[in-house]
C-alpha cells in the first residue's frame, strides 16, 4: 500500500456500442471528476451510471490515471 493518492478519472458519454469504448462525440462527454482512490471513483461511477441507466447508448468508465503516470507499478487499488 502507498500513502500517495492513486488518481482515478470517471467520465462517460454516448457510445456506438455499449459493449465497447467507442464514444460517439468527445464534446458530449460528462466528466464526473478525478478521485484519490478506487473506492471513491467506484462510488461516483455507480452514481453517474445509475442516473442514466435507461439510456442504452450512455456508458461511464473509470480510468486509472495513476497507471498512466507510472505504468511500471503494480499497485492494486481495490480495498
C-alpha positions as CSV (number, residue, x, y, z in Angstrom):
1,X,0.0,0.0,0.0
2,X,1.1,3.5,-0.7
3,X,0.5,6.8,1.1
4,X,0.2,8.8,-2.2
5,X,-3.2,9.1,-3.9
6,X,-3.9,6.8,-6.7
7,X,-5.8,9.1,-9.1
8,X,-8.9,7.8,-11.0
9,X,-10.9,9.7,-13.6
10,X,-14.6,9.0,-14.0
11,X,-16.3,10.1,-17.2
12,X,-19.0,8.9,-19.6
13,X,-21.0,9.7,-22.7
14,X,-22.7,8.4,-25.7
15,X,-21.2,5.3,-27.4
16,X,-21.9,3.4,-30.6
17,X,-21.9,0.1,-28.9
18,X,-22.4,-0.3,-25.1
19,X,-20.1,-3.3,-25.1
20,X,-17.2,-1.2,-26.4
21,X,-15.5,2.1,-25.6
22,X,-16.1,3.9,-28.9
23,X,-17.5,7.3,-27.7
24,X,-19.5,9.0,-30.5
25,X,-18.7,12.6,-29.6
26,X,-16.0,13.8,-27.3
27,X,-17.8,17.2,-27.0
28,X,-20.7,15.3,-25.2
29,X,-18.5,13.6,-22.5
30,X,-19.7,14.0,-18.9
31,X,-16.5,14.5,-16.8
32,X,-17.7,13.3,-13.3
33,X,-14.3,14.0,-11.7
34,X,-10.9,12.9,-10.5
35,X,-10.8,10.8,-7.3
36,X,-7.9,9.9,-5.0
37,X,-8.8,6.2,-4.7
38,X,-10.7,3.4,-6.5
39,X,-13.4,3.2,-3.8
40,X,-14.4,6.9,-4.3
41,X,-14.2,6.6,-8.1
42,X,-16.4,3.5,-8.0
43,X,-19.0,5.3,-5.9
44,X,-19.0,8.2,-8.4
45,X,-19.2,5.8,-11.3
46,X,-22.1,3.9,-9.8
47,X,-24.0,7.2,-9.1
48,X,-23.4,8.6,-12.6
49,X,-24.3,5.3,-14.3
50,X,-27.4,4.9,-12.3
51,X,-28.7,8.3,-13.2
52,X,-28.6,7.4,-16.9
53,X,-29.4,3.7,-16.6
54,X,-32.4,3.9,-19.0
55,X,-30.2,5.4,-21.8
56,X,-28.6,2.3,-23.5
57,X,-26.2,4.4,-25.5
58,X,-24.6,6.1,-22.5
59,X,-21.6,4.5,-20.8
60,X,-19.4,5.6,-17.8
61,X,-15.9,4.4,-17.2
62,X,-13.1,4.6,-14.6
63,X,-9.6,5.4,-15.9
64,X,-6.7,4.5,-13.6
65,X,-4.7,7.7,-14.1
66,X,-2.0,6.5,-11.7
67,X,-1.2,3.7,-14.1
68,X,-0.7,6.2,-16.9
69,X,1.7,8.2,-14.7
70,X,3.7,5.2,-13.6
71,X,2.8,2.1,-15.7
72,X,5.6,0.0,-14.0
73,X,3.9,0.0,-10.7
74,X,1.8,-3.0,-9.9
75,X,-0.2,-1.4,-7.1
76,X,-3.7,-2.8,-6.5
77,X,-6.4,-0.2,-5.9
78,X,-9.2,-2.4,-4.7
79,X,-9.6,-2.2,-1.0
